[in-house]
């Protein structure tokens, strides 16, 4: 909520298109609402929208974008992965040379939302 107070007026994510594939929980609802409050656009349909970031939970969306919608990758700035399984997937993709965007393990953010 502090992020909302500090940055909601300036909308630092204005115009950002962020695709997410987390499990739907209270915490991920708060994350989604925070991204929108900061100006990001949300959509369940992303085929024709240039994406800036993926927030993933297990690697499914990362795999899906890389295999079915690779045309979206050039505009993407990064992937935030929440799980150990997803990080293993990223390591495999990197070893095969098929991971096309930078990625981080964002378990710290996940723990903060789960502690909310």
ABEGO torsion letter per residue (X at the ends): XAAAAAAAAAGAABGBBBBBABBBBAAAAAAAAAAAAAGBBBBABAAABBBABBBBBGGAAAAAAAAAAAAAAAABAEBBBABAAAAAAAAAAAAAGABABBBBBAAAAAAAAAAX
